[in-house]
Amino acid sequence: MIAPSGRPHGHAKYHLEGCRCLPCRVAASAYDRNRRRAIAYGRWQPFVDAEPVRQHVRALGEFGIGWMRLARLAGVSTGGLSKLLYGDRPRGLAPTKRVRPETALKILAVEPVLENLGDRTAIDGTGTRRRLQALVCAGWPQSELARRMCMDRGNFARTIDRSLVEVGTHKTACTLYDQLWRTDPAEAGIPAHRAQAARGIAAARGWAPVGAWDDDRIDDPEAFPDWTGHCGTPRGRTIHYRIKIPVCQPCRQAAQQLAAA
C-alpha cells in the first residue's frame, strides 16, 4: 500500500511521517523487536566503517568499473556512492565515514569479473586470439569471421594477433567460437577452396586447432596447446613425428630434459 506522499507504509513512514496505521505499527514493532534481539546477542551494527568499502570501490575503478556502473551492479544509489567517495561538496561535507551493513555487503559483493566489466575495458587478448585462430584452423576464412563479428577486415587482422582487446570484442569472439567450433564451414556455404586456404594460413602461422585447447585453459596465458594429447611429455615428440606436425616447444623441452637425465 502506497501513501499519498509516495513513501510506502512501514517502518520508515512510522518514524519519518508519524503514521500510526496498522501496517506501519506492525513494521515498526518488528524492527524494534529484531533490534533488541540483535543487541542482546551482540550483533547490532547499525553502521560499519566505510573505509574498507571505499577502498573496494576504488579498486574496482582500476578494473574499469566506475562508481556509477558499480551503483547499478550493486543496486545502491549513485548519490550514496558519490558521498562515499567525494563527500557532499555543495554542503562542504567530507566523505562518508560509516555505512549501513547491508549497503556495504552489496558493494563488496561486486567483483571485477568479466561479466561486470564495461565493454570498452581493455583485457588480456590471449583467449580471444586462441579462439579466432582455432576457427581459422577449422577452415573459417578470416573475412567470414570478421563479417560475423561486424568488424572490418583490417581491424580483425589486428585483433587476431593483438595482446590486448576490449571486453566487448572478447565476448563477441567467445560467442562466435561457441557457435562455430563444431560446425563444418561447408555447412555455412563456405567454398572448399576458401576453407582450405584458411587452413593453410593457420598451418603456416602455427596456430593451434580447436582440439588443442581445453575450455578451462584456453584463456590462461601460461597454458600451451596440446596438439598430440601428450604435449609437454617425452611421448609427445614421437606423436608429433607420427602425425607430421612440427614439434611444439613443450614437447621439445620434455625430450631434452629426458635426454639430460
C-alpha positions as CSV (number, residue, x, y, z in Angstrom):
1,M,0.0,0.0,0.0
2,I,1.4,3.4,-1.1
3,A,0.6,6.5,0.9
4,P,-0.2,9.9,-0.9
5,S,3.3,11.1,0.0
6,G,4.8,8.3,-2.1
7,R,6.5,6.5,0.7
8,P,5.2,3.0,1.3
9,H,3.7,2.2,4.7
10,G,6.2,0.6,7.0
11,H,9.0,1.3,9.5
12,A,10.3,4.4,7.7
13,K,6.9,6.0,7.4
14,Y,6.2,5.2,11.0
15,H,9.2,7.2,12.2
16,L,9.6,9.8,9.4
17,E,5.9,10.8,8.9
18,G,4.4,9.6,12.2
19,C,1.9,7.4,10.5
20,R,0.2,5.0,13.1
21,C,-1.8,2.8,10.8
22,L,-1.7,-1.0,11.4
23,P,1.0,-1.8,8.7
24,C,3.3,0.9,10.0
25,R,2.9,-0.1,13.6
26,V,3.5,-3.8,12.8
27,A,6.6,-2.9,10.8
28,A,8.0,-0.6,13.5
29,S,7.3,-3.2,16.1
30,A,9.0,-5.9,14.1
31,Y,12.1,-3.7,13.5
32,D,12.4,-2.8,17.2
33,R,11.9,-6.4,18.3
34,N,14.7,-7.5,15.9
35,R,16.9,-4.7,17.0
36,R,16.6,-5.6,20.7
37,R,17.3,-9.2,19.9
38,A,20.4,-8.3,17.9
39,I,21.6,-6.1,20.7
40,A,21.0,-8.8,23.2
41,Y,23.1,-11.2,21.1
42,G,25.8,-8.6,20.5
43,R,25.1,-8.5,16.8
44,W,23.6,-5.0,16.4
45,Q,25.6,-2.9,13.9
46,P,23.6,0.0,12.6
47,F,26.7,1.3,10.8
48,V,30.1,-0.1,9.8
49,D,33.4,1.6,8.9
50,A,33.2,3.0,5.4
51,E,36.9,2.9,4.6
52,P,37.1,-0.8,3.5
53,V,34.1,-0.2,1.3
54,R,35.7,3.0,-0.2
55,Q,38.9,1.1,-0.9
56,H,36.9,-1.7,-2.7
57,V,35.2,0.9,-4.8
58,R,38.5,2.5,-5.8
59,A,40.0,-1.0,-6.5
60,L,37.1,-1.8,-8.8
61,G,37.7,1.6,-10.6
62,E,41.1,0.3,-11.5
63,F,39.4,-2.6,-13.3
64,G,37.3,-0.1,-15.3
65,I,34.2,-0.4,-13.1
66,G,33.3,3.2,-12.5
67,W,31.3,4.2,-9.4
68,M,28.1,4.9,-11.4
69,R,28.3,1.5,-13.0
70,L,29.0,-0.1,-9.7
71,A,25.9,1.5,-8.2
72,R,23.8,-0.2,-10.9
73,L,25.6,-3.5,-10.3
74,A,25.2,-3.4,-6.6
75,G,21.7,-2.0,-6.5
76,V,22.6,1.1,-4.4
77,S,22.1,4.8,-5.0
78,T,24.5,6.8,-7.1
79,G,24.2,9.6,-4.6
80,G,25.3,7.4,-1.7
81,L,28.3,6.1,-3.6
82,S,29.2,9.7,-4.6
83,K,29.2,10.8,-1.0
84,L,31.2,7.7,0.0
85,L,34.0,8.7,-2.4
86,Y,33.8,12.5,-2.5
87,G,31.5,13.7,0.3
88,D,28.8,16.3,-0.2
89,R,30.8,19.0,-2.0
90,P,28.0,21.7,-2.2
91,R,27.5,21.4,1.5
92,G,31.2,21.1,2.3
93,L,30.8,17.7,3.9
94,A,33.7,15.1,4.0
95,P,33.3,11.6,2.5
96,T,31.1,9.2,4.4
97,K,32.7,7.7,7.5
98,R,30.1,5.0,8.1
99,V,27.6,3.0,6.0
100,R,24.8,0.6,6.6
101,P,26.0,-3.1,6.8
102,E,23.6,-4.1,4.1
103,T,24.9,-1.3,1.8
104,A,28.5,-2.4,2.5
105,L,27.7,-6.0,1.7
106,K,26.0,-5.1,-1.6
107,I,29.0,-3.1,-2.7
108,L,31.6,-5.6,-1.5
109,A,29.8,-8.4,-3.3
110,V,30.6,-6.8,-6.7
111,E,33.8,-8.4,-8.1
112,P,35.9,-7.4,-11.1
113,V,34.8,-10.5,-13.1
114,L,34.3,-10.3,-16.9
115,E,30.5,-10.0,-16.6
116,N,30.8,-6.8,-14.6
117,L,33.4,-5.0,-16.7
118,G,32.4,-2.4,-19.3
119,D,32.7,-3.4,-22.9
120,R,35.4,-0.8,-23.6
121,T,37.7,-2.1,-20.8
122,A,41.0,-3.5,-22.1
123,I,41.8,-7.0,-21.1
124,D,44.4,-9.7,-22.0
125,G,43.7,-10.9,-25.5
126,T,45.1,-14.5,-25.1
127,G,41.7,-16.2,-25.1
128,T,40.4,-14.1,-28.0
129,R,43.4,-14.8,-30.2
130,R,43.3,-18.5,-29.5
131,R,39.6,-18.8,-30.3
132,L,39.8,-16.9,-33.5
133,Q,42.9,-18.7,-34.6
134,A,41.4,-22.1,-33.9
135,L,38.4,-21.2,-36.0
136,V,40.7,-20.3,-38.9
137,C,42.4,-23.7,-38.4
138,A,38.9,-25.3,-38.8
139,G,38.6,-23.7,-42.2
140,W,36.7,-20.5,-41.4
141,P,38.1,-17.6,-43.6
142,Q,39.1,-14.5,-41.6
143,S,36.9,-12.4,-43.8
144,E,33.9,-14.5,-42.8
145,L,34.8,-14.3,-39.1
146,A,35.2,-10.5,-39.4
147,R,31.8,-10.3,-41.1
148,R,30.1,-12.3,-38.3
149,M,31.8,-10.1,-35.7
150,C,30.7,-6.9,-37.5
151,M,34.4,-5.9,-37.9
152,D,36.2,-4.6,-40.9
153,R,38.9,-6.9,-42.3
154,G,41.8,-4.8,-41.3
155,N,40.7,-4.5,-37.7
156,F,40.0,-8.2,-37.5
157,A,43.5,-8.9,-38.8
158,R,44.9,-6.9,-35.9
159,T,42.6,-8.4,-33.3
160,I,43.6,-12.0,-34.1
161,D,47.2,-11.1,-33.1
162,R,46.6,-8.4,-30.5
163,S,47.9,-8.7,-27.0
164,L,45.0,-6.6,-25.5
165,V,41.4,-6.5,-26.6
166,E,38.3,-4.8,-25.4
167,V,35.8,-6.8,-23.2
168,G,33.1,-6.4,-25.9
169,T,35.4,-7.9,-28.5
170,H,36.3,-10.8,-26.3
171,K,32.6,-11.6,-25.5
172,T,31.8,-11.5,-29.2
173,A,34.7,-13.8,-30.0
174,C,33.6,-16.2,-27.3
175,T,30.0,-16.3,-28.6
176,L,31.2,-16.9,-32.2
177,Y,33.6,-19.6,-31.1
178,D,30.8,-21.4,-29.2
179,Q,28.6,-21.2,-32.3
180,L,31.2,-22.4,-34.9
181,W,33.8,-24.7,-33.3
182,R,31.7,-27.8,-34.1
183,T,30.3,-26.5,-37.4
184,D,31.8,-27.5,-40.8
185,P,32.4,-24.3,-42.8
186,A,30.9,-26.1,-45.8
187,E,27.5,-26.3,-44.0
188,A,27.6,-22.5,-43.8
189,G,28.2,-22.2,-47.6
190,I,32.0,-21.6,-47.4
191,P,33.5,-22.9,-50.6
192,A,36.0,-25.7,-50.2
193,H,38.9,-23.8,-51.7
194,R,38.4,-20.9,-49.3
195,A,38.3,-23.2,-46.3
196,Q,41.4,-25.0,-47.5
197,A,43.2,-21.6,-47.9
198,A,42.2,-20.7,-44.3
199,R,43.6,-23.9,-43.0
200,G,46.8,-23.3,-45.0
201,I,47.3,-19.9,-43.4
202,A,46.7,-21.3,-39.9
203,A,49.2,-24.1,-40.5
204,A,51.8,-21.7,-41.9
205,R,51.5,-19.5,-38.8
206,G,51.5,-22.3,-36.3
207,W,48.0,-21.6,-35.0
208,A,46.6,-24.3,-32.8
209,P,43.3,-26.1,-33.7
210,V,40.1,-26.3,-31.5
211,G,41.1,-29.8,-30.2
212,A,44.3,-28.5,-28.8
213,W,42.6,-26.4,-26.1
214,D,40.7,-27.3,-23.0
215,D,37.8,-24.9,-22.3
216,D,39.2,-24.2,-18.8
217,R,42.7,-23.4,-20.0
218,I,42.1,-21.5,-23.3
219,D,42.2,-18.1,-21.5
220,D,45.2,-19.0,-19.4
221,P,48.3,-17.2,-20.8
222,E,50.5,-19.9,-19.1
223,A,48.7,-22.8,-20.9
224,F,50.1,-24.3,-24.1
225,P,48.2,-26.1,-26.9
226,D,48.1,-29.9,-26.6
227,W,48.5,-31.0,-30.2
228,T,49.0,-34.7,-29.5
229,G,47.2,-35.4,-26.3
230,H,50.7,-35.8,-24.7
231,C,52.3,-32.5,-25.3
232,G,54.8,-31.5,-22.6
233,T,55.9,-35.1,-22.2
234,P,58.6,-37.1,-24.0
235,R,56.0,-39.2,-25.7
236,G,54.5,-36.0,-27.3
237,R,57.5,-35.6,-29.6
238,T,57.1,-39.1,-31.0
239,I,53.4,-38.4,-31.8
240,H,54.3,-35.1,-33.4
241,Y,56.5,-37.0,-35.9
242,R,53.9,-39.7,-36.5
243,I,51.1,-37.3,-37.3
244,K,53.5,-35.0,-39.2
245,I,53.0,-31.9,-37.1
246,P,56.1,-29.7,-36.2
247,V,57.3,-30.5,-32.7
248,C,56.0,-27.9,-30.2
249,Q,58.3,-26.2,-27.7
250,P,56.9,-28.1,-24.6
251,C,57.5,-31.4,-26.3
252,R,61.0,-30.4,-27.3
253,Q,61.8,-29.3,-23.8
254,A,60.5,-32.5,-22.3
255,A,62.6,-34.6,-24.7
256,Q,65.7,-32.5,-23.9
257,Q,65.1,-33.0,-20.1
258,L,64.8,-36.7,-20.6
259,A,68.0,-36.9,-22.6
260,A,69.8,-34.9,-19.9
261,A,68.6,-37.0,-17.1
